[in-house]
Amino acid sequence: MNNLNDEVTKFLNDLNHPFRDAIEQLRWVILNADGGLTENIKWNGPNYCYAGNDRITMRIQPPNQIQLIFHRGAKVKTQPEDKLIQDNSGLLTWKENDRAIATFRNMAEIEINRPVLTEIVKKWIGAAAQ
């Protein structure tokens, strides 16, 4: 995977996070779901942008779980009538119709949900761009 950001890797190296392997697995899943995603740091964690717009932010503190925040950027936008994407997996907890959270407590949860998570990322990127 060639779109790992060196700044993010250095940040994670310096952090010495107990879930580092899980964080790396999530980085891999997200960046491989869509080749147009780029990675940076936002809110003290890895963040993923599409066409320069924030779409997925990884919350790594507190260090007892990892959460992926699916959103449409920092600016408030008009809420869509329905949830931004259809998700029957139960992986997402919806906070608004355009903001959802996926929580992982260990590497096994990531592995089990990898195909579903890949699809969620693809759908989210497509829907959030509209």
C-alpha atoms as an extended CHARMM CRD file, in Angstrom:
* protein
*
       130  EXT
         1         1  MET       CA              0.0000000000        0.0000000000        0.0000000000  PROA      1               0.0000000000
         2         2  ASN       CA              1.7160000000        3.1620000000       -1.1550000000  PROA      2               0.0000000000
         3         3  ASN       CA             -0.6380000000        5.8290000000        0.2020000000  PROA      3               0.0000000000
         4         4  LEU       CA              0.3620000000        5.4560000000        3.8540000000  PROA      4               0.0000000000
         5         5  ASN       CA              1.3480000000        8.8890000000        5.0950000000  PROA      5               0.0000000000
         6         6  ASP       CA              4.8320000000        9.0460000000        6.6670000000  PROA      6               0.0000000000
         7         7  GLU       CA              3.6540000000       11.7700000000        9.0760000000  PROA      7               0.0000000000
         8         8  VAL       CA              0.9020000000        9.4680000000       10.3760000000  PROA      8               0.0000000000
         9         9  THR       CA              3.3310000000        6.5700000000       10.7270000000  PROA      9               0.0000000000
        10        10  LYS       CA              5.7690000000        8.7560000000       12.6920000000  PROA      10              0.0000000000
        11        11  PHE       CA              2.9280000000       10.0340000000       14.8940000000  PROA      11              0.0000000000
        12        12  LEU       CA              1.8880000000        6.4530000000       15.6690000000  PROA      12              0.0000000000
        13        13  ASN       CA              5.4950000000        5.3610000000       16.2700000000  PROA      13              0.0000000000
        14        14  ASP       CA              5.9260000000        8.1540000000       18.8160000000  PROA      14              0.0000000000
        15        15  LEU       CA              2.5870000000        7.3330000000       20.4670000000  PROA      15              0.0000000000
        16        16  ASN       CA              3.4310000000        3.6880000000       21.2390000000  PROA      16              0.0000000000
        17        17  HSD       CA             -0.3000000000        2.8050000000       21.3000000000  PROA      17              0.0000000000
        18        18  PRO       CA             -1.2700000000       -0.6030000000       22.7900000000  PROA      18              0.0000000000
        19        19  PHE       CA             -3.5880000000       -1.2350000000       19.7960000000  PROA      19              0.0000000000
        20        20  ARG       CA             -0.9620000000       -0.3780000000       17.1900000000  PROA      20              0.0000000000
        21        21  ASP       CA             -1.4870000000       -3.6100000000       15.2280000000  PROA      21              0.0000000000
        22        22  ALA       CA             -5.2240000000       -2.9590000000       15.0700000000  PROA      22              0.0000000000
        23        23  ILE       CA             -4.6340000000        0.6430000000       14.0010000000  PROA      23              0.0000000000
        24        24  GLU       CA             -2.3590000000       -0.5550000000       11.1930000000  PROA      24              0.0000000000
        25        25  GLN       CA             -4.9560000000       -3.0880000000       10.0790000000  PROA      25              0.0000000000
        26        26  LEU       CA             -7.6230000000       -0.3660000000        9.9400000000  PROA      26              0.0000000000
        27        27  ARG       CA             -5.2660000000        1.9270000000        8.0040000000  PROA      27              0.0000000000
        28        28  TRP       CA             -4.7690000000       -0.8670000000        5.4880000000  PROA      28              0.0000000000
        29        29  VAL       CA             -8.5040000000       -1.6300000000        5.1530000000  PROA      29              0.0000000000
        30        30  ILE       CA             -9.4810000000        2.0270000000        4.7170000000  PROA      30              0.0000000000
        31        31  LEU       CA             -6.7500000000        3.0000000000        2.2630000000  PROA      31              0.0000000000
        32        32  ASN       CA             -7.2620000000       -0.1270000000        0.1580000000  PROA      32              0.0000000000
        33        33  ALA       CA            -11.0290000000        0.3620000000       -0.0310000000  PROA      33              0.0000000000
        34        34  ASP       CA            -10.6110000000        3.4120000000       -2.2830000000  PROA      34              0.0000000000
        35        35  GLY       CA             -7.3920000000        4.4720000000       -4.0270000000  PROA      35              0.0000000000
        36        36  GLY       CA             -8.5090000000        8.1080000000       -3.9110000000  PROA      36              0.0000000000
        37        37  LEU       CA             -8.2430000000        8.3360000000       -0.1270000000  PROA      37              0.0000000000
        38        38  THR       CA             -5.3930000000       10.2330000000        1.4800000000  PROA      38              0.0000000000
        39        39  GLU       CA             -4.2510000000       10.0670000000        5.0800000000  PROA      39              0.0000000000
        40        40  ASN       CA             -3.2980000000       12.7820000000        7.5630000000  PROA      40              0.0000000000
        41        41  ILE       CA             -3.6210000000       13.5880000000       11.2780000000  PROA      41              0.0000000000
        42        42  LYS       CA             -6.7710000000       15.1810000000       12.7150000000  PROA      42              0.0000000000
        43        43  TRP       CA             -8.0220000000       15.2300000000       16.3080000000  PROA      43              0.0000000000
        44        44  ASN       CA             -4.8570000000       13.3420000000       17.3940000000  PROA      44              0.0000000000
        45        45  GLY       CA             -5.5160000000       10.3530000000       15.1650000000  PROA      45              0.0000000000
        46        46  PRO       CA             -5.3640000000        9.1350000000       11.5770000000  PROA      46              0.0000000000
        47        47  ASN       CA             -7.8170000000       10.8880000000        9.2730000000  PROA      47              0.0000000000
        48        48  TYR       CA             -8.8930000000       10.0170000000        5.7390000000  PROA      48              0.0000000000
        49        49  CYS       CA             -9.8290000000       12.4840000000        3.0220000000  PROA      49              0.0000000000
        50        50  TYR       CA            -11.3320000000       12.1290000000       -0.4010000000  PROA      50              0.0000000000
        51        51  ALA       CA            -10.7880000000       14.9510000000       -2.8960000000  PROA      51              0.0000000000
        52        52  GLY       CA             -9.4530000000       17.0730000000       -0.0310000000  PROA      52              0.0000000000
        53        53  ASN       CA            -12.5440000000       16.5830000000        2.1470000000  PROA      53              0.0000000000
        54        54  ASP       CA            -12.4480000000       14.7910000000        5.5130000000  PROA      54              0.0000000000
        55        55  ARG       CA            -14.5760000000       11.6350000000        5.4620000000  PROA      55              0.0000000000
        56        56  ILE       CA            -13.3170000000        9.1580000000        8.1050000000  PROA      56              0.0000000000
        57        57  THR       CA            -11.4510000000        9.9320000000       11.3130000000  PROA      57              0.0000000000
        58        58  MET       CA             -9.9240000000        7.3080000000       13.5900000000  PROA      58              0.0000000000
        59        59  ARG       CA            -10.3730000000        7.9490000000       17.3090000000  PROA      59              0.0000000000
        60        60  ILE       CA             -7.6120000000        6.1280000000       19.1710000000  PROA      60              0.0000000000
        61        61  GLN       CA             -8.0050000000        7.6560000000       22.6470000000  PROA      61              0.0000000000
        62        62  PRO       CA             -8.8040000000        6.3430000000       25.2130000000  PROA      62              0.0000000000
        63        63  PRO       CA             -6.5820000000        3.3750000000       24.3230000000  PROA      63              0.0000000000
        64        64  ASN       CA             -9.1130000000        0.6380000000       25.1710000000  PROA      64              0.0000000000
        65        65  GLN       CA            -10.8610000000        0.6940000000       21.7760000000  PROA      65              0.0000000000
        66        66  ILE       CA            -10.6030000000        2.2220000000       18.3210000000  PROA      66              0.0000000000
        67        67  GLN       CA            -13.4570000000        4.0630000000       16.6840000000  PROA      67              0.0000000000
        68        68  LEU       CA            -13.9190000000        5.0890000000       13.0860000000  PROA      68              0.0000000000
        69        69  ILE       CA            -15.9920000000        8.2490000000       12.7850000000  PROA      69              0.0000000000
        70        70  PHE       CA            -17.7110000000        8.4350000000        9.3920000000  PROA      70              0.0000000000
        71        71  HSD       CA            -18.6580000000       12.0340000000        8.5830000000  PROA      71              0.0000000000
        72        72  ARG       CA            -18.9700000000       14.6330000000        5.8170000000  PROA      72              0.0000000000
        73        73  GLY       CA            -16.3380000000       17.0570000000        7.1060000000  PROA      73              0.0000000000
        74        74  ALA       CA            -16.0050000000       19.6410000000        9.8420000000  PROA      74              0.0000000000
        75        75  LYS       CA            -18.5820000000       22.1190000000        8.5100000000  PROA      75              0.0000000000
        76        76  VAL       CA            -22.2170000000       21.6220000000        9.4640000000  PROA      76              0.0000000000
        77        77  LYS       CA            -24.3000000000       20.5700000000        6.4860000000  PROA      77              0.0000000000
        78        78  THR       CA            -28.0160000000       20.1150000000        6.0110000000  PROA      78              0.0000000000
        79        79  GLN       CA            -28.9960000000       16.6920000000        7.2800000000  PROA      79              0.0000000000
        80        80  PRO       CA            -30.1660000000       14.2260000000        4.6420000000  PROA      80              0.0000000000
        81        81  GLU       CA            -33.6690000000       12.8160000000        5.2010000000  PROA      81              0.0000000000
        82        82  ASP       CA            -32.3280000000        9.2820000000        5.4560000000  PROA      82              0.0000000000
        83        83  LYS       CA            -29.0770000000        7.7530000000        6.6290000000  PROA      83              0.0000000000
        84        84  LEU       CA            -26.2700000000        8.5080000000        4.1960000000  PROA      84              0.0000000000
        85        85  ILE       CA            -25.7730000000        4.8180000000        3.4060000000  PROA      85              0.0000000000
        86        86  GLN       CA            -27.6750000000        1.6080000000        3.9500000000  PROA      86              0.0000000000
        87        87  ASP       CA            -25.9420000000       -0.6640000000        6.4570000000  PROA      87              0.0000000000
        88        88  ASN       CA            -27.5350000000       -3.8900000000        7.5900000000  PROA      88              0.0000000000
        89        89  SER       CA            -24.3710000000       -5.1920000000        9.2690000000  PROA      89              0.0000000000
        90        90  GLY       CA            -24.9980000000       -3.5260000000       12.6150000000  PROA      90              0.0000000000
        91        91  LEU       CA            -21.4090000000       -2.3000000000       12.6080000000  PROA      91              0.0000000000
        92        92  LEU       CA            -22.3890000000        1.3760000000       12.5000000000  PROA      92              0.0000000000
        93        93  THR       CA            -23.9000000000        3.3520000000       15.3520000000  PROA      93              0.0000000000
        94        94  TRP       CA            -25.6370000000        6.3790000000       13.8590000000  PROA      94              0.0000000000
        95        95  LYS       CA            -25.2780000000        9.7580000000       15.5920000000  PROA      95              0.0000000000
        96        96  GLU       CA            -26.9540000000       11.7510000000       12.8020000000  PROA      96              0.0000000000
        97        97  ASN       CA            -28.0640000000       10.7620000000        9.3100000000  PROA      97              0.0000000000
        98        98  ASP       CA            -24.6320000000       11.8510000000        8.0560000000  PROA      98              0.0000000000
        99        99  ARG       CA            -22.4530000000       10.6900000000       10.9660000000  PROA      99              0.0000000000
       100       100  ALA       CA            -21.8430000000        7.1650000000       12.1920000000  PROA      100             0.0000000000
       101       101  ILE       CA            -19.3110000000        5.3520000000       14.3560000000  PROA      101             0.0000000000
       102       102  ALA       CA            -17.8040000000        1.8660000000       14.0880000000  PROA      102             0.0000000000
       103       103  THR       CA            -16.1400000000        0.5900000000       17.2800000000  PROA      103             0.0000000000
       104       104  PHE       CA            -13.4710000000       -2.1030000000       17.5120000000  PROA      104             0.0000000000
       105       105  ARG       CA            -12.1750000000       -3.5220000000       20.7770000000  PROA      105             0.0000000000
       106       106  ASN       CA             -9.6260000000       -5.9580000000       19.3700000000  PROA      106             0.0000000000
       107       107  MET       CA             -7.9700000000       -7.2560000000       16.2230000000  PROA      107             0.0000000000
       108       108  ALA       CA            -10.4450000000      -10.1590000000       15.9300000000  PROA      108             0.0000000000
       109       109  GLU       CA            -13.3710000000       -7.7250000000       15.5470000000  PROA      109             0.0000000000
       110       110  ILE       CA            -11.5230000000       -5.9890000000       12.7090000000  PROA      110             0.0000000000
       111       111  GLU       CA            -10.7180000000       -9.2660000000       10.9550000000  PROA      111             0.0000000000
       112       112  ILE       CA            -14.2850000000      -10.5750000000       11.2290000000  PROA      112             0.0000000000
       113       113  ASN       CA            -15.7160000000       -7.2940000000        9.9120000000  PROA      113             0.0000000000
       114       114  ARG       CA            -13.0760000000       -6.5190000000        7.2660000000  PROA      114             0.0000000000
       115       115  PRO       CA            -15.2720000000       -7.2820000000        4.2040000000  PROA      115             0.0000000000
       116       116  VAL       CA            -18.2120000000       -5.3190000000        5.6550000000  PROA      116             0.0000000000
       117       117  LEU       CA            -15.9610000000       -2.4280000000        6.6810000000  PROA      117             0.0000000000
       118       118  THR       CA            -14.4500000000       -2.2800000000        3.1940000000  PROA      118             0.0000000000
       119       119  GLU       CA            -17.9430000000       -2.0050000000        1.7030000000  PROA      119             0.0000000000
       120       120  ILE       CA            -18.9640000000        0.6450000000        4.2350000000  PROA      120             0.0000000000
       121       121  VAL       CA            -15.9090000000        2.7530000000        3.3620000000  PROA      121             0.0000000000
       122       122  LYS       CA            -16.6390000000        2.4630000000       -0.3730000000  PROA      122             0.0000000000
       123       123  LYS       CA            -20.3030000000        3.3710000000        0.0850000000  PROA      123             0.0000000000
       124       124  TRP       CA            -19.4870000000        6.2360000000        2.4520000000  PROA      124             0.0000000000
       125       125  ILE       CA            -16.9860000000        7.8130000000        0.0730000000  PROA      125             0.0000000000
       126       126  GLY       CA            -19.4840000000        7.6410000000       -2.7760000000  PROA      126             0.0000000000
       127       127  ALA       CA            -22.4100000000        8.9880000000       -0.7620000000  PROA      127             0.0000000000
       128       128  ALA       CA            -20.5360000000       11.7230000000        1.1440000000  PROA      128             0.0000000000
       129       129  ALA       CA            -19.2270000000       13.2290000000       -2.0860000000  PROA      129             0.0000000000
       130       130  GLN       CA            -22.7380000000       14.0150000000       -3.2890000000  PROA      130             0.0000000000
